[in-house]
């Protein structure tokens, strides 16, 4: 019995358990806390509890919360060193997961005046979980000698999106109300958290592990401020580039396809399945490959997915477009964090928080832009213009990464 509880054999200390805990944590924080609103928005519209403009502001409240959470995570190591020492990443992630469950079930209550605050707080919680669980799992897997498993963590958002998407399709078929959907998603989040919490405990590495890692060699020097700024801006463009589709995809598809079509409720889970597959494929990418070229390719793929939905508004066009948008979705975060670590290894946690904040800024701009364009020129034309702008932003981001890779080749001093 004693041998079964040692670090070498205890299940919660095994690399696969750590990776699975990270995956499920992001399924809760992102798939439920962030993106459960997307498939439920058409149900809320049908119930008459929210308008399209009101729904866009609820989405924006969530994205503002995500930005605030990212900024808080960036600042914590610097402004609250003693407190942060007690509330290390595992504890912060656990708190964010618990908050996500409570905030999701609260959305089922018939108190619409509280919904903006609830969605804001859910955004804060999702940022705390994303940044802290990814940091904790990456360090933990490195200590356990399996750093390559880190990419599997980023399957979590896609798994969560797929689960909530398929659940919503079943709810629509059964004529559920949106409030029941929120309650069902809260139950799903609670069940997943029950699997996560026994694993995500304590510090990712003991002091001796950290000292041993430092002894292996001095950290690489940070890249120039120009290279870091370019990465932060280009990564932020990904937030604006995908968010219009990620917020309104079922609504856009319903407006483009014949009434009664079963397809609109399936495009969002297709997006989630593709995101999961993309994260799995990310584990096969060689460490020597320049992440900036990979990010440029991911942005181009997402722009192509948006263009497909715009110019081929059929079930096949939306399905293929959803897949192309979803495939790079979470792997962009993985590559972005890896690039942040390369550019500024001595301050990687704070720099990861900074690029997450720029991503959040991009997200905040998307829903109000789309709502304003819809109000000005009608739903079909307004969404088309918003999606075209999003695709252009992604192309610009891809060009920025290509320029960075050309200007500062990997291995050179930026």
C-alpha beads as a LAMMPS data file, in Angstrom:
LAMMPS data file: protein, C-alpha beads

414 atoms
413 bonds

1 atom types
1 bond types

-500.0 500.0 xlo xhi
-500.0 500.0 ylo yhi
-500.0 500.0 zlo zhi

Masses

1 110.0

Atoms # bond

1 1 1 0.000 0.000 0.000
2 1 1 2.802 2.416 0.848
3 1 1 4.423 1.888 -2.528
4 1 1 1.200 2.840 -4.203
5 1 1 1.307 6.286 -2.640
6 1 1 4.846 7.233 -3.553
7 1 1 5.444 9.900 -6.188
8 1 1 6.722 7.327 -8.632
9 1 1 3.591 5.138 -8.609
10 1 1 0.678 7.244 -7.350
11 1 1 -1.756 7.853 -10.196
12 1 1 -1.977 11.585 -9.579
13 1 1 1.795 11.861 -10.052
14 1 1 1.790 10.042 -13.390
15 1 1 2.333 12.156 -16.520
16 1 1 -0.865 10.913 -18.139
17 1 1 -2.895 11.933 -15.089
18 1 1 -1.345 15.405 -15.103
19 1 1 -2.048 15.873 -18.822
20 1 1 -5.622 14.593 -18.427
21 1 1 -6.212 16.932 -15.472
22 1 1 -5.009 19.865 -17.561
23 1 1 -7.187 18.803 -20.488
24 1 1 -10.330 18.500 -18.355
25 1 1 -9.577 21.772 -16.561
26 1 1 -9.545 23.640 -19.862
27 1 1 -12.674 21.765 -20.958
28 1 1 -14.431 23.274 -17.930
29 1 1 -12.907 26.759 -18.017
30 1 1 -13.024 27.298 -21.777
31 1 1 -15.598 24.851 -23.128
32 1 1 -18.127 25.722 -20.407
33 1 1 -17.012 28.932 -18.701
34 1 1 -16.192 30.730 -21.942
35 1 1 -17.961 29.103 -24.860
36 1 1 -21.108 27.422 -23.532
37 1 1 -22.793 30.738 -24.300
38 1 1 -22.301 30.262 -28.060
39 1 1 -24.607 27.232 -28.552
40 1 1 -27.043 28.491 -25.894
41 1 1 -27.449 31.953 -27.468
42 1 1 -29.995 30.772 -30.102
43 1 1 -31.968 29.083 -27.300
44 1 1 -31.910 32.288 -25.242
45 1 1 -33.054 34.244 -28.294
46 1 1 -35.877 31.763 -28.900
47 1 1 -36.920 31.991 -25.226
48 1 1 -37.069 35.772 -25.564
49 1 1 -34.814 36.350 -22.554
50 1 1 -32.190 38.252 -24.554
51 1 1 -31.895 40.157 -27.840
52 1 1 -29.065 39.803 -30.341
53 1 1 -27.620 43.118 -29.182
54 1 1 -27.997 42.070 -25.537
55 1 1 -26.358 38.740 -26.285
56 1 1 -23.391 40.463 -27.901
57 1 1 -22.896 42.542 -24.767
58 1 1 -23.097 39.454 -22.563
59 1 1 -20.353 37.927 -24.705
60 1 1 -18.334 41.130 -24.417
61 1 1 -18.709 41.110 -20.621
62 1 1 -17.195 37.626 -20.597
63 1 1 -14.294 38.720 -22.792
64 1 1 -13.655 41.787 -20.635
65 1 1 -13.505 39.479 -17.641
66 1 1 -11.025 37.298 -19.508
67 1 1 -8.855 40.353 -20.110
68 1 1 -9.029 41.412 -16.463
69 1 1 -8.167 37.883 -15.346
70 1 1 -5.176 37.749 -17.673
71 1 1 -3.895 41.113 -16.425
72 1 1 -4.320 39.991 -12.819
73 1 1 -2.364 36.809 -13.469
74 1 1 0.369 38.851 -15.156
75 1 1 0.652 41.199 -12.182
76 1 1 0.349 38.747 -9.292
77 1 1 3.950 37.464 -9.255
78 1 1 5.224 41.049 -9.086
79 1 1 2.828 42.915 -6.799
80 1 1 1.840 40.198 -4.319
81 1 1 4.880 38.013 -3.904
82 1 1 4.093 36.758 -0.394
83 1 1 0.422 36.145 -1.072
84 1 1 1.210 34.589 -4.447
85 1 1 3.622 32.223 -2.735
86 1 1 0.729 30.801 -0.735
87 1 1 -1.710 30.903 -3.657
88 1 1 0.440 29.111 -6.203
89 1 1 -0.864 28.093 -9.663
90 1 1 -2.546 24.866 -8.510
91 1 1 -4.622 26.693 -5.891
92 1 1 -5.512 29.504 -8.260
93 1 1 -6.594 26.998 -10.911
94 1 1 -8.732 25.067 -8.406
95 1 1 -10.398 28.294 -7.276
96 1 1 -11.113 29.237 -10.893
97 1 1 -12.668 25.835 -11.587
98 1 1 -14.930 26.034 -8.535
99 1 1 -15.991 29.548 -9.526
100 1 1 -16.816 28.364 -13.058
101 1 1 -19.239 25.733 -11.742
102 1 1 -21.013 28.221 -9.438
103 1 1 -21.200 30.979 -12.048
104 1 1 -22.585 28.599 -14.679
105 1 1 -25.392 27.325 -12.463
106 1 1 -26.218 30.927 -11.499
107 1 1 -26.917 31.677 -15.180
108 1 1 -29.873 29.283 -14.932
109 1 1 -31.601 31.630 -12.484
110 1 1 -34.237 34.025 -13.912
111 1 1 -32.238 37.092 -12.888
112 1 1 -31.182 38.711 -16.184
113 1 1 -29.891 41.841 -14.439
114 1 1 -27.125 39.719 -12.918
115 1 1 -26.094 38.003 -16.156
116 1 1 -23.519 40.606 -17.292
117 1 1 -21.741 40.369 -13.923
118 1 1 -21.895 36.570 -13.990
119 1 1 -20.434 36.412 -17.500
120 1 1 -17.732 38.906 -16.529
121 1 1 -16.759 36.818 -13.498
122 1 1 -16.772 33.640 -15.613
123 1 1 -14.290 35.325 -17.955
124 1 1 -11.995 36.179 -15.035
125 1 1 -12.185 32.584 -13.809
126 1 1 -11.446 31.134 -17.251
127 1 1 -8.293 33.256 -17.618
128 1 1 -7.109 32.186 -14.160
129 1 1 -7.601 28.529 -15.023
130 1 1 -6.019 28.764 -18.490
131 1 1 -2.854 30.519 -17.350
132 1 1 -2.374 28.712 -14.049
133 1 1 -3.272 25.180 -15.110
134 1 1 -1.146 25.402 -18.258
135 1 1 1.804 26.720 -16.231
136 1 1 1.359 24.094 -13.511
137 1 1 0.966 21.191 -15.949
138 1 1 3.863 22.227 -18.200
139 1 1 6.277 22.480 -15.271
140 1 1 4.948 19.296 -13.716
141 1 1 5.296 17.325 -16.939
142 1 1 8.842 18.638 -17.405
143 1 1 9.729 17.456 -13.896
144 1 1 8.201 14.057 -14.684
145 1 1 10.241 13.828 -17.888
146 1 1 7.287 14.035 -20.326
147 1 1 7.169 17.656 -21.588
148 1 1 5.787 16.574 -24.975
149 1 1 2.474 15.684 -23.299
150 1 1 1.887 19.392 -22.663
151 1 1 0.220 19.766 -26.054
152 1 1 -2.541 17.375 -24.962
153 1 1 -3.645 19.907 -22.347
154 1 1 -4.823 22.161 -25.151
155 1 1 -7.244 19.503 -26.382
156 1 1 -9.376 20.606 -23.432
157 1 1 -11.186 23.592 -24.995
158 1 1 -12.109 21.536 -28.052
159 1 1 -13.373 18.667 -25.895
160 1 1 -15.478 21.075 -23.846
161 1 1 -16.845 22.827 -26.934
162 1 1 -17.730 19.499 -28.559
163 1 1 -19.454 18.202 -25.414
164 1 1 -21.535 21.337 -24.892
165 1 1 -22.289 21.566 -28.610
166 1 1 -23.616 18.026 -28.891
167 1 1 -25.514 18.437 -25.625
168 1 1 -27.149 21.585 -27.012
169 1 1 -28.187 19.773 -30.187
170 1 1 -29.959 17.197 -28.024
171 1 1 -31.541 19.942 -25.900
172 1 1 -32.907 21.727 -28.970
173 1 1 -34.357 18.473 -30.280
174 1 1 -36.001 17.906 -26.887
175 1 1 -37.306 21.530 -26.793
176 1 1 -35.432 22.445 -23.606
177 1 1 -35.278 26.013 -22.419
178 1 1 -31.945 27.805 -22.145
179 1 1 -32.087 27.868 -18.329
180 1 1 -32.122 24.075 -18.263
181 1 1 -29.117 24.124 -20.598
182 1 1 -27.124 26.295 -18.191
183 1 1 -27.972 23.923 -15.330
184 1 1 -26.928 20.895 -17.395
185 1 1 -23.605 22.540 -18.275
186 1 1 -22.985 23.337 -14.603
187 1 1 -23.517 19.666 -13.772
188 1 1 -21.104 18.656 -16.538
189 1 1 -18.500 21.090 -15.185
190 1 1 -18.920 19.754 -11.647
191 1 1 -18.428 16.151 -12.785
192 1 1 -15.252 17.052 -14.699
193 1 1 -13.910 19.040 -11.742
194 1 1 -14.382 15.982 -9.517
195 1 1 -11.847 14.191 -11.733
196 1 1 -9.422 17.126 -11.806
197 1 1 -9.162 18.281 -8.198
198 1 1 -7.485 15.154 -6.753
199 1 1 -4.621 15.591 -9.260
200 1 1 -4.067 19.353 -9.270
201 1 1 -2.542 19.729 -5.827
202 1 1 0.619 21.304 -4.483
203 1 1 3.438 22.950 -6.331
204 1 1 4.385 21.724 -9.778
205 1 1 8.048 21.328 -8.761
206 1 1 9.935 21.302 -5.503
207 1 1 12.745 23.763 -4.913
208 1 1 15.305 21.026 -5.518
209 1 1 13.817 20.341 -8.954
210 1 1 13.938 24.001 -9.884
211 1 1 17.522 24.336 -8.691
212 1 1 18.525 21.253 -10.638
213 1 1 16.966 22.697 -13.760
214 1 1 18.790 25.963 -13.275
215 1 1 22.056 24.153 -12.831
216 1 1 21.806 22.595 -16.259
217 1 1 22.622 25.924 -17.883
218 1 1 21.866 29.611 -17.825
219 1 1 18.557 30.667 -19.394
220 1 1 18.627 32.032 -22.902
221 1 1 18.761 35.814 -23.111
222 1 1 15.436 37.546 -23.787
223 1 1 14.614 38.717 -27.282
224 1 1 14.434 42.397 -28.074
225 1 1 11.461 44.464 -27.001
226 1 1 10.517 44.866 -30.677
227 1 1 10.273 41.113 -31.226
228 1 1 8.238 40.660 -28.042
229 1 1 5.891 43.504 -28.957
230 1 1 5.324 42.063 -32.419
231 1 1 4.423 38.703 -30.909
232 1 1 2.013 40.301 -28.428
233 1 1 0.207 42.288 -31.141
234 1 1 0.059 39.435 -33.646
235 1 1 -1.212 37.042 -30.966
236 1 1 -3.891 39.591 -30.059
237 1 1 -5.077 39.577 -33.672
238 1 1 -6.029 35.927 -33.223
239 1 1 -8.569 36.998 -30.602
240 1 1 -10.384 39.350 -32.962
241 1 1 -9.948 37.009 -35.918
242 1 1 -11.919 34.073 -34.557
243 1 1 -14.321 35.660 -32.078
244 1 1 -17.125 36.766 -34.414
245 1 1 -17.559 33.200 -35.633
246 1 1 -17.027 31.723 -32.166
247 1 1 -19.753 33.941 -30.707
248 1 1 -22.373 33.914 -33.455
249 1 1 -21.779 30.772 -35.565
250 1 1 -25.141 29.085 -34.787
251 1 1 -26.971 32.396 -35.279
252 1 1 -25.178 33.097 -38.582
253 1 1 -25.880 29.583 -39.852
254 1 1 -29.565 29.805 -38.895
255 1 1 -29.880 33.011 -40.878
256 1 1 -28.230 31.522 -43.966
257 1 1 -29.871 28.074 -44.092
258 1 1 -33.535 27.162 -44.616
259 1 1 -35.781 27.272 -41.516
260 1 1 -35.914 23.980 -39.665
261 1 1 -32.539 22.775 -40.912
262 1 1 -30.822 20.544 -38.301
263 1 1 -27.367 21.699 -39.377
264 1 1 -26.933 24.995 -37.472
265 1 1 -26.704 23.206 -34.110
266 1 1 -23.977 20.879 -35.423
267 1 1 -21.442 23.388 -36.741
268 1 1 -20.289 24.415 -33.255
269 1 1 -19.521 20.841 -32.098
270 1 1 -17.752 20.314 -35.452
271 1 1 -15.589 23.289 -34.486
272 1 1 -14.884 21.641 -31.118
273 1 1 -13.984 18.247 -32.579
274 1 1 -11.653 19.945 -35.059
275 1 1 -10.014 21.944 -32.247
276 1 1 -9.376 18.718 -30.347
277 1 1 -7.886 17.054 -33.426
278 1 1 -5.683 20.090 -34.055
279 1 1 -4.318 19.970 -30.520
280 1 1 -3.527 16.260 -30.917
281 1 1 -1.713 16.988 -34.168
282 1 1 0.201 19.690 -32.298
283 1 1 1.873 16.965 -30.250
284 1 1 3.500 15.681 -33.455
285 1 1 5.183 18.995 -34.293
286 1 1 8.943 18.914 -33.976
287 1 1 10.510 21.103 -31.320
288 1 1 12.983 22.549 -33.833
289 1 1 10.278 24.046 -36.045
290 1 1 9.886 27.824 -35.802
291 1 1 6.598 28.515 -34.029
292 1 1 6.127 31.787 -35.918
293 1 1 5.800 30.009 -39.266
294 1 1 3.377 27.561 -37.639
295 1 1 1.332 30.432 -36.220
296 1 1 1.260 32.132 -39.634
297 1 1 -0.065 28.915 -41.174
298 1 1 -2.694 28.595 -38.434
299 1 1 -3.909 32.148 -39.011
300 1 1 -4.125 31.555 -42.768
301 1 1 -6.150 28.386 -42.182
302 1 1 -8.621 30.231 -39.953
303 1 1 -8.974 33.029 -42.506
304 1 1 -9.744 30.405 -45.155
305 1 1 -12.389 28.872 -42.886
306 1 1 -14.106 32.232 -42.470
307 1 1 -13.975 32.837 -46.225
308 1 1 -15.622 29.470 -46.902
309 1 1 -18.600 30.314 -44.719
310 1 1 -18.893 33.701 -46.399
311 1 1 -18.733 32.559 -50.020
312 1 1 -20.276 29.088 -49.703
313 1 1 -23.159 29.463 -47.179
314 1 1 -24.341 25.858 -47.433
315 1 1 -24.180 22.989 -44.925
316 1 1 -21.002 21.746 -46.592
317 1 1 -19.442 25.211 -46.645
318 1 1 -20.236 25.923 -43.003
319 1 1 -19.066 22.456 -41.927
320 1 1 -15.740 22.715 -43.740
321 1 1 -15.315 26.325 -42.621
322 1 1 -15.988 25.336 -38.997
323 1 1 -13.387 22.578 -39.261
324 1 1 -10.754 24.913 -40.740
325 1 1 -11.451 27.529 -38.068
326 1 1 -11.372 24.931 -35.298
327 1 1 -8.280 22.927 -36.263
328 1 1 -5.777 25.658 -35.291
329 1 1 -7.917 27.151 -32.511
330 1 1 -6.279 25.744 -29.373
331 1 1 -2.931 24.909 -30.926
332 1 1 -2.506 28.651 -31.550
333 1 1 -2.498 29.092 -27.769
334 1 1 0.029 26.276 -27.354
335 1 1 2.369 27.679 -30.009
336 1 1 1.853 31.208 -28.694
337 1 1 2.887 30.203 -25.180
338 1 1 5.899 28.310 -26.532
339 1 1 6.976 31.382 -28.476
340 1 1 6.510 33.522 -25.359
341 1 1 8.800 31.169 -23.445
342 1 1 11.434 31.429 -26.199
343 1 1 11.263 35.210 -26.390
344 1 1 11.392 35.931 -22.652
345 1 1 12.311 32.832 -20.626
346 1 1 13.064 34.727 -17.412
347 1 1 9.555 36.239 -17.220
348 1 1 7.520 33.659 -19.070
349 1 1 4.500 33.663 -16.714
350 1 1 4.048 37.429 -16.876
351 1 1 4.670 37.542 -20.642
352 1 1 2.121 34.747 -21.138
353 1 1 -0.330 36.873 -19.154
354 1 1 0.459 39.872 -21.357
355 1 1 -0.166 38.078 -24.654
356 1 1 -3.338 36.574 -23.187
357 1 1 -4.430 40.118 -22.361
358 1 1 -3.848 41.282 -25.946
359 1 1 -5.835 38.258 -27.119
360 1 1 -8.583 39.372 -24.747
361 1 1 -8.564 42.878 -26.200
362 1 1 -9.134 41.427 -29.660
363 1 1 -12.054 39.364 -28.367
364 1 1 -13.663 42.372 -26.711
365 1 1 -13.766 44.288 -29.994
366 1 1 -15.470 41.540 -32.007
367 1 1 -19.046 41.159 -30.676
368 1 1 -19.861 44.908 -30.431
369 1 1 -18.439 45.409 -33.923
370 1 1 -20.646 42.647 -35.293
371 1 1 -23.715 43.920 -33.424
372 1 1 -23.168 47.467 -34.720
373 1 1 -22.795 46.266 -38.307
374 1 1 -25.930 44.127 -38.012
375 1 1 -27.875 47.077 -36.606
376 1 1 -26.660 49.317 -39.427
377 1 1 -27.126 47.041 -42.421
378 1 1 -29.177 44.005 -41.407
379 1 1 -28.210 40.584 -40.114
380 1 1 -26.900 38.958 -43.303
381 1 1 -24.921 41.951 -44.573
382 1 1 -23.723 42.987 -41.112
383 1 1 -22.352 39.558 -40.227
384 1 1 -20.742 39.273 -43.671
385 1 1 -18.883 42.555 -43.165
386 1 1 -17.805 41.569 -39.638
387 1 1 -16.520 38.194 -40.832
388 1 1 -14.632 39.803 -43.724
389 1 1 -12.937 42.178 -41.274
390 1 1 -12.032 39.251 -39.005
391 1 1 -10.460 37.343 -41.919
392 1 1 -8.439 40.426 -42.891
393 1 1 -7.138 40.730 -39.321
394 1 1 -5.995 37.092 -39.399
395 1 1 -4.176 37.604 -42.706
396 1 1 -2.432 40.629 -41.192
397 1 1 -1.381 38.593 -38.160
398 1 1 0.004 35.861 -40.396
399 1 1 2.044 38.453 -42.297
400 1 1 3.426 39.820 -39.016
401 1 1 4.630 36.389 -37.928
402 1 1 6.169 35.762 -41.342
403 1 1 8.005 39.094 -41.111
404 1 1 9.245 38.264 -37.609
405 1 1 10.560 34.879 -38.727
406 1 1 12.333 36.502 -41.691
407 1 1 13.715 39.438 -39.688
408 1 1 14.878 37.427 -36.661
409 1 1 15.564 33.826 -37.721
410 1 1 15.293 31.235 -34.983
411 1 1 18.622 30.879 -33.191
412 1 1 19.701 34.472 -33.822
413 1 1 19.632 37.199 -31.167
414 1 1 16.517 39.294 -31.802

Bonds

1 1 1 2
2 1 2 3
3 1 3 4
4 1 4 5
5 1 5 6
6 1 6 7
7 1 7 8
8 1 8 9
9 1 9 10
10 1 10 11
11 1 11 12
12 1 12 13
13 1 13 14
14 1 14 15
15 1 15 16
16 1 16 17
17 1 17 18
18 1 18 19
19 1 19 20
20 1 20 21
21 1 21 22
22 1 22 23
23 1 23 24
24 1 24 25
25 1 25 26
26 1 26 27
27 1 27 28
28 1 28 29
29 1 29 30
30 1 30 31
31 1 31 32
32 1 32 33
33 1 33 34
34 1 34 35
35 1 35 36
36 1 36 37
37 1 37 38
38 1 38 39
39 1 39 40
40 1 40 41
41 1 41 42
42 1 42 43
43 1 43 44
44 1 44 45
45 1 45 46
46 1 46 47
47 1 47 48
48 1 48 49
49 1 49 50
50 1 50 51
51 1 51 52
52 1 52 53
53 1 53 54
54 1 54 55
55 1 55 56
56 1 56 57
57 1 57 58
58 1 58 59
59 1 59 60
60 1 60 61
61 1 61 62
62 1 62 63
63 1 63 64
64 1 64 65
65 1 65 66
66 1 66 67
67 1 67 68
68 1 68 69
69 1 69 70
70 1 70 71
71 1 71 72
72 1 72 73
73 1 73 74
74 1 74 75
75 1 75 76
76 1 76 77
77 1 77 78
78 1 78 79
79 1 79 80
80 1 80 81
81 1 81 82
82 1 82 83
83 1 83 84
84 1 84 85
85 1 85 86
86 1 86 87
87 1 87 88
88 1 88 89
89 1 89 90
90 1 90 91
91 1 91 92
92 1 92 93
93 1 93 94
94 1 94 95
95 1 95 96
96 1 96 97
97 1 97 98
98 1 98 99
99 1 99 100
100 1 100 101
101 1 101 102
102 1 102 103
103 1 103 104
104 1 104 105
105 1 105 106
106 1 106 107
107 1 107 108
108 1 108 109
109 1 109 110
110 1 110 111
111 1 111 112
112 1 112 113
113 1 113 114
114 1 114 115
115 1 115 116
116 1 116 117
117 1 117 118
118 1 118 119
119 1 119 120
120 1 120 121
121 1 121 122
122 1 122 123
123 1 123 124
124 1 124 125
125 1 125 126
126 1 126 127
127 1 127 128
128 1 128 129
129 1 129 130
130 1 130 131
131 1 131 132
132 1 132 133
133 1 133 134
134 1 134 135
135 1 135 136
136 1 136 137
137 1 137 138
138 1 138 139
139 1 139 140
140 1 140 141
141 1 141 142
142 1 142 143
143 1 143 144
144 1 144 145
145 1 145 146
146 1 146 147
147 1 147 148
148 1 148 149
149 1 149 150
150 1 150 151
151 1 151 152
152 1 152 153
153 1 153 154
154 1 154 155
155 1 155 156
156 1 156 157
157 1 157 158
158 1 158 159
159 1 159 160
160 1 160 161
161 1 161 162
162 1 162 163
163 1 163 164
164 1 164 165
165 1 165 166
166 1 166 167
167 1 167 168
168 1 168 169
169 1 169 170
170 1 170 171
171 1 171 172
172 1 172 173
173 1 173 174
174 1 174 175
175 1 175 176
176 1 176 177
177 1 177 178
178 1 178 179
179 1 179 180
180 1 180 181
181 1 181 182
182 1 182 183
183 1 183 184
184 1 184 185
185 1 185 186
186 1 186 187
187 1 187 188
188 1 188 189
189 1 189 190
190 1 190 191
191 1 191 192
192 1 192 193
193 1 193 194
194 1 194 195
195 1 195 196
196 1 196 197
197 1 197 198
198 1 198 199
199 1 199 200
200 1 200 201
201 1 201 202
202 1 202 203
203 1 203 204
204 1 204 205
205 1 205 206
206 1 206 207
207 1 207 208
208 1 208 209
209 1 209 210
210 1 210 211
211 1 211 212
212 1 212 213
213 1 213 214
214 1 214 215
215 1 215 216
216 1 216 217
217 1 217 218
218 1 218 219
219 1 219 220
220 1 220 221
221 1 221 222
222 1 222 223
223 1 223 224
224 1 224 225
225 1 225 226
226 1 226 227
227 1 227 228
228 1 228 229
229 1 229 230
230 1 230 231
231 1 231 232
232 1 232 233
233 1 233 234
234 1 234 235
235 1 235 236
236 1 236 237
237 1 237 238
238 1 238 239
239 1 239 240
240 1 240 241
241 1 241 242
242 1 242 243
243 1 243 244
244 1 244 245
245 1 245 246
246 1 246 247
247 1 247 248
248 1 248 249
249 1 249 250
250 1 250 251
251 1 251 252
252 1 252 253
253 1 253 254
254 1 254 255
255 1 255 256
256 1 256 257
257 1 257 258
258 1 258 259
259 1 259 260
260 1 260 261
261 1 261 262
262 1 262 263
263 1 263 264
264 1 264 265
265 1 265 266
266 1 266 267
267 1 267 268
268 1 268 269
269 1 269 270
270 1 270 271
271 1 271 272
272 1 272 273
273 1 273 274
274 1 274 275
275 1 275 276
276 1 276 277
277 1 277 278
278 1 278 279
279 1 279 280
280 1 280 281
281 1 281 282
282 1 282 283
283 1 283 284
284 1 284 285
285 1 285 286
286 1 286 287
287 1 287 288
288 1 288 289
289 1 289 290
290 1 290 291
291 1 291 292
292 1 292 293
293 1 293 294
294 1 294 295
295 1 295 296
296 1 296 297
297 1 297 298
298 1 298 299
299 1 299 300
300 1 300 301
301 1 301 302
302 1 302 303
303 1 303 304
304 1 304 305
305 1 305 306
306 1 306 307
307 1 307 308
308 1 308 309
309 1 309 310
310 1 310 311
311 1 311 312
312 1 312 313
313 1 313 314
314 1 314 315
315 1 315 316
316 1 316 317
317 1 317 318
318 1 318 319
319 1 319 320
320 1 320 321
321 1 321 322
322 1 322 323
323 1 323 324
324 1 324 325
325 1 325 326
326 1 326 327
327 1 327 328
328 1 328 329
329 1 329 330
330 1 330 331
331 1 331 332
332 1 332 333
333 1 333 334
334 1 334 335
335 1 335 336
336 1 336 337
337 1 337 338
338 1 338 339
339 1 339 340
340 1 340 341
341 1 341 342
342 1 342 343
343 1 343 344
344 1 344 345
345 1 345 346
346 1 346 347
347 1 347 348
348 1 348 349
349 1 349 350
350 1 350 351
351 1 351 352
352 1 352 353
353 1 353 354
354 1 354 355
355 1 355 356
356 1 356 357
357 1 357 358
358 1 358 359
359 1 359 360
360 1 360 361
361 1 361 362
362 1 362 363
363 1 363 364
364 1 364 365
365 1 365 366
366 1 366 367
367 1 367 368
368 1 368 369
369 1 369 370
370 1 370 371
371 1 371 372
372 1 372 373
373 1 373 374
374 1 374 375
375 1 375 376
376 1 376 377
377 1 377 378
378 1 378 379
379 1 379 380
380 1 380 381
381 1 381 382
382 1 382 383
383 1 383 384
384 1 384 385
385 1 385 386
386 1 386 387
387 1 387 388
388 1 388 389
389 1 389 390
390 1 390 391
391 1 391 392
392 1 392 393
393 1 393 394
394 1 394 395
395 1 395 396
396 1 396 397
397 1 397 398
398 1 398 399
399 1 399 400
400 1 400 401
401 1 401 402
402 1 402 403
403 1 403 404
404 1 404 405
405 1 405 406
406 1 406 407
407 1 407 408
408 1 408 409
409 1 409 410
410 1 410 411
411 1 411 412
412 1 412 413
413 1 413 414
